[in-house]
Amino acid sequence: MTLKEKSLFIFDLDGVIYLGDEPIPGAKEVLDELVERKKKVYYLTNNSTRTRKQFQQKLLKMGIQAEERQIITSAHAAAQYLQQRHPKAMVYIIGEEGLIQEFSASGFHVLSGDVSDPAIEYVVVGLDRDFTFQMLTVALIAISKGAKFIATNDDPTLPTEHGLLPGAGTLVSALTTAVGHSPIITIGKPNPFMIEFILKQENADPSMAIIVGDRYITDIKAGMNAQIGTILVKTGTGLHELKQISPNEPKPDLVLDSVADLLRYL
């Protein structure tokens, strides 16, 4: 199947549509063309620091129109995952506004910062740029008393216009080391959970969908795990990751210098 026949396009944000606050040249034109051709467009990010509304506003500042429902974050997906299994649970969050607000809006009893409670049932970890030793201690004590450990994602780094920053994976690793075991689930890519959520929402067959990302280990593997098409772009961390793919690993369906090059295939 060619890209012209695909009906559902899923884009990673950081490193694909923009780097930090700088849009990737040509990204808007590609998205406008997809809308013109009546294609379904979604934005999928492991970044849990912002709310979907904040991501919507960030895209709008770059001239990109998107409805909130088109934006799926690991924070939103984590709240949906837990709501299906343990609604209204007491959750201790290591994370920023996006993660805290998603869980609060979904009806969970949310704790964060230095606040602890013996009734904590889940510890959810995302990127938190104000992470402290005390937060790690609260999480460790809660898990040692029976709370379950969930990670929004385990990205080692976060691409920005100024270079790479430590990602949520560094915090997840710290807690993993402290408690002696991995999270019961890591919601974000490469787990296909978020892609499958989109496919279900659109009632779309995997063969009609494709994901565009800059990380082989998250975006591309998530697409493969969900059995949809995959495109790796060399912006963000893409060029570095392309060099790291071993000869015996499956390759992306297409490799492009930038998302702007997608226009040639539509």
TORDO-821450 format. One record per residue: residue in three letters; x, y, z of N, C-alpha, C in turn. Coordinates in steps of 0.2 Angstrom, whole numbers, plus 2048, in hexadecimal, padded with zeros to 3 digits. Example, Ala and Ser with C-alpha at 12.3 -4.5 7.8 and 13.67 -1.06 7.14 Angstrom:
<recs>
ALA8427E482783E7EA8278427F0827SER8407F58238447FB824840800827
</recs>
This chain:
<recs>
MET8047FA800800800800804806800THR80380B7FC8078117FB804816801LEU80881B8028068208077FF824805LYS7FE8247FE7F88287FC7F28247FEGLU7F381E7FF7ED81A8017EC81A809LYS7F181C80C7F081C8147EB821816SER7E782081B7E282581D7E3828824LEU7E88258277E982782E7F082882FPHE7F282E8317F98308327FA832839ILE7FF82F83C801830843808833843PHE80883984680F83D84781183D84EASP81783B84F81B83D85581C845855LEU81C84885B81D84F85B82485185CASP82785086182E85286383384F85EGLY83785385A83B85085583984F84EVAL83284F84D82F84E84782B854844ILE82685784982385D847826863849TYR82A86384F82E868851834866855LEU83886A85783E86985B83D86F861GLY83B86D86783A87286C834876869ASP83687D86983188286683288485FGLU83688085C83888185583487C850PRO83087E84C82D879847832877842ILE83187084083586D83B832870834PRO83787383083587682A831872826GLY82B87482382787081F82286B822ALA82286B82981E86782C81686982BLYS81586F82C80F87282B80C871824GLU81087281F80E87081880B869817VAL80F86581A80D85D81A80685C81DLEU80685F8237FF85E8277FA861823ASP7FB8678217F586A81D7F3866817GLU7F88638137F685F80E7F2859810LEU7F48568157F08508187E9852819VAL7E885781C7E185A81E7DE85B817GLU7E185E8137DE86080C7DC859809ARG7DF85480A7DE84D8077D984980BLYS7D684C8107D28498157D5843819LYS7DB84381A7DE83E81E7DD83F825LYS7DD83A8297DC83B8317E483C833VAL7E48418387EB84283A7EB842842TYR7F083F8457F083F84C7F784084ETYR7F88438547FF84585780084085DLEU80583D85D80783886280D839866THR80D83B86C81483C870814839876ASN81A83787781C83487E81D839883ASN81E84088181F84588681984688ASER81984589181484689581384C899THR81885189781885789B81385C89AARG81085C89480B86189280485E892THR7FE8618937F885F8927F785F88AARG7F185B8887F085B8817EE86287ELYS7EB8668837E986D8817EF871880GLN7F48708847FA8748837FE87287DPHE7FE86B87B8018698757FD86C86FGLN7F686D86F7F287086A7F4877869GLN7F587B86F7F788286E7FE88386BLYS80287E86D80987E86A80987D863LEU80587986080487785980187E856LEU7FC8808597F98868567FD88C855LYS80288D85A80789285980C891853MET80C88B85181088A84B80C889845GLY80588B84580188C8407FD88583EILE7FE8808437FB8798427F5879846GLN7EF8788427E98778457E886F847ALA7E686E84E7E58678507DF867855GLU7DB8638557D686285B7D985E860GLU7D785F8667DA85C86C7DA85486CARG7D48528697D484B8687D9847863GLN7DC84C85F7E184985A7E884885EILE7E884B8647EF84A8677EE84586DILE7F384086D7F383B8727FA83B875THR7FA83C87B80083D87F801836883SER80783588680882F88A804831891ALA8038378938008398997F8837898HIS7F58398937EE8378917ED830891ALA7F282C88D7F182588C7F2822893ALA7F68248977F782189E7F18218A2ALA7EE8278A27E88288A67E28248A3GLN7E282389C7DD81F8997DE81889BTYR7E481689B7E680F89D7E480D8A4LEU7E58118A97E48108B07DC8118B1GLN7D98158AE7D28168AF7CE8108ADGLN7D180C8A87CD8068A67CE8018ABARG7D38018AF7D57FC8B47D47FE8BBHIS7D58048BD7D48068C47D280D8C5PRO7CC80F8C37CA8168C37CA8188CALYS7CB81F8CB7CB8238D17D18208D6ALA7D681D8D37DB81A8D87DF8208DAMET7E381F8E07E78248E27EE8238DFVAL7F08298DB7F68288D77FB82D8D9TYR80182B8DA8078308DB80B8318D5ILE80B8378D380E8398CC81583C8CDILE81A83A8C982083D8C881F8408C1GLY81E8468C081D8498B981A8508BAGLU8198538B481885A8B481085B8B2GLU80E8618B18078638B080385F8ACGLY80685D8A68028598A28008528A5LEU80484F8A88038488AB7FE8498B1ILE7FF84E8B57FB84F8BB7F48518B9GLN7F38558B47ED8588B27E98528AFGLU7EC84E8AB7E88488A77E58448ADPHE7E98428B27E783D8B77E18418BBSER7E28478BD7DD84B8C17D784B8BDALA7D784D8B67D184D8B27CE8478B1SER7D18418B27CE83A8B17CB8388B8GLY7CC83C8BD7C883A8C37CD8368C8PHE7D38368C77D88338CC7D98378D2HIS7DB8348D87DD8388DE7E58398DDVAL7E783F8DB7EE8408D97F28438DELEU7F88408DF7FD8438E48038448E0SER8078498E280E84B8DE81284F8E3GLY8188508E181D8538E581F84F8EBASP8208538F18228508F781C84C8FBVAL81684D8F881084A8FC8108438FBSER80F83F90180F838901808836904ASP80682F90380082D907801825907PRO80082290C80081A90C7FB817908ALA7F681B9057F18179017F38188F9ILE7F981B8F87FB81B8F17FA8148EDGLU7F78148E87F680D8E47FA80D8DETYR7FC8128DB8008128D58058188D5VAL80B8178D281081C8D181181D8CAVAL80F8228C78108248C08158288BFVAL81A8268BA82082A8B982082D8B2GLY8218338B18228368AB82883B8ABLEU82A83F8A682F8448A782D84A8ACASP83284B8B08318508B58388548B6ARG83885A8B383E85E8B38408618BAASP83B8608BF83C8628C683D85C8CAPHE83F8568C88408508CB8448518D1THR84284E8D784784E8DD8488488E0PHE84C8478E584E8418E884883F8EDGLN8448458EF83E8438F48398408F0MET8388428E983383F8E58348378E4LEU83B8368E383D82F8E283C82B8E9THR83D82E8EE83C82B8F58348298F6VAL83082E8F482982D8F58268278F1ALA8298278EA8278228E682A81B8E8LEU83081B8EA8338158ED82F8128F3ILE82D8168F88298148FD8228118FBALA81F8158F78188138F581980C8F1ILE81E80B8ED81E8058E98207FF8EESER8248018F38267FB8F88207F98FCLYS81B7FE8FC8157FC9008107F98FCGLY8117F88F580C7F48F180A7F88EBALA80B7FF8EA8098038E580C8008DELYS8088008D980B7FE8D280E8048CFPHE8138028CB8188078C78168078C0ILE81480D8BE81280E8B68178138B4ALA8198138AE81D8188AA81981A8A4THR81A8218A381682489D81B822897ASN82182289882682089282D820895ASP83181D89183881C89483D81F88FASP83B82488B84082888784682A88APRO84C82888885282A88C85383288BTHR85183588685283C88484C83F882LEU84C84688284784A87F84A84F87APRO84984F87384C85386F84985A86FTHR84D85F86F84B86686F84F86A86AGLU84E870869851874864858876866HIS85A87586D86087686F86486F870GLY86286A86E86586386F86185F874LEU86485987686085587A860856881LEU85A85588485A85588C85884E88EPRO85984D895858846898850845897GLY84E83F89584783E89484483A89AALA83E83889A83A8358A083E82E8A1GLY84182B89C84482589E8498258A3THR84D82B8A485282C8A984F82B8B0LEU84882E8B184582E8B78428278B9VAL8408248B383D81D8B48438188B6SER8488198B384E8158B58508168BCALA85081C8BE85281D8C584D81A8CALEU84781A8C98428178CD84280F8CCTHR84380D8C68448068C584A8038C9THR8508078C98568058CD8548048D5ALA8508098D784E80A8DE84A8048E0VAL8458038DC8407FE8DE8427F68DCGLY8467F68D88497EF8D68457EC8D0HIS8407EF8CD83C7EC8C883A7F28C3SER8387F08BD8367F48B882E7F68B9PRO82C7FB8B68257FD8B68207F78B4ILE81A7F68B68167F18B48147F28ADILE8147F88AA8137FA8A38168018A2THR81980289C81B80889981680A894ILE81280F89580C81089080F813889GLY81481788981681A88381981687ELYS81A81887881E815873824812876PRO82680C87482480786F81E803870ASN81B804876815800878810803873PRO80C7FE86F80780086A80180386DPHE8008038747FA8058777F780C874MET7FB8118737F88178717F681786AILE7FA8138657F881385E7F180F85EGLU7F18098627EB8058627E5809864PHE7E680E8697E181286B7DE817866ILE7E38198617E181D85C7DD819857LEU7E08138557DC80F8507D580D852LYS7D480C8597CE80B85B7C981185BGLN7CC81685D7C881D85C7C681E855GLU7CA81D8507C881E8497C5818846ASN7C58128497C280C8467C680B840ALA7CD80B8407D180B83A7D580483BASP7D68018357DA7FB8347E17FD834PRO7E57F98387ED7FB8387F07FC831SER7ED7F982C7F07F98267EF800822MET7EB8048257E980A8227ED810826ALA7F180E82B7F481382F7FC81382FILE7FF81983080681983080881E835ILE80E81D83881182183D81782483BVAL81882B83C81E82E83A822831841GLY82882E84182C830848833830846ASP83783384C83E83484B84282F84FARG83E82B85384182685884081F855TYR84581B854844814852841810858ILE84481185D84380D86383C80E866THR83981486583281586782D816862ASP82E81B85D82981C858828816853ILE82E81485082E80F84B82C80884ELYS82F80785482D800857826800859ALA82380685B81C80685D817805857GLY81980885181680684B8167FF849MET81C7FC84A81D7F58488197F184DASN8197F28538157EF85880D7EF857ALA80B7F58548047F68538027F384CGLN8077F18488077EF8418047F483CILE8077FA83D80580083880C801835GLY80B80682F81180882C81580C830THR81C80D82E82081183282581582DILE82681B82F82A82082C82F823831LEU83682283083B82583483D82C831VAL83D831835840837832847839836LYS84B83C83285283D835853843839THR84D84783A84D84D83F84D84A846GLY84E84F84B84E84C852853847853THR85184285585683C857857837851GLY85383984C853834846859832843LEU85D83684186483583E868830843HIS86883284986C82E84E86982784EGLU86382784F86082085086081C84ALEU86081F84486181B83E86781783DLYS86D81A840873817840874812845GLN86F81284A86F80D85086B80684EILE8678078498638018478687FB845SER8687F584886C7F08468697EC840PRO86E7E983C86C7E68368667E1836ASN8667DE83C8617D883C85A7DB83FGLU8597E28408537E484384F7E783DPRO8487E683D8447E88388457F0837LYS8447F28308457F982E83E7FC82EPRO83F80382F83980782D837806826ASP83080782582E80681E83180C819LEU83281281C83581781883981B81DVAL83F81E81A84382381E84382981ALEU84282F81E84283581A84783A81EASP84983F81B84D84481E849848823SER84384982183F84E82583784C824VAL83384E82882C84D82782A851821ALA82D85681F82C85A81982C856813ASP83085181383184D80D82B84880BLEU82784881082184480F81C84680ALEU81D84C80881984F80381A84C7FCARG8208497FB8218467F581E83F7F4TYR81C83C7F98198367F98118367FALEU80E83C7FA80783C7FB80383D7F4
</recs>
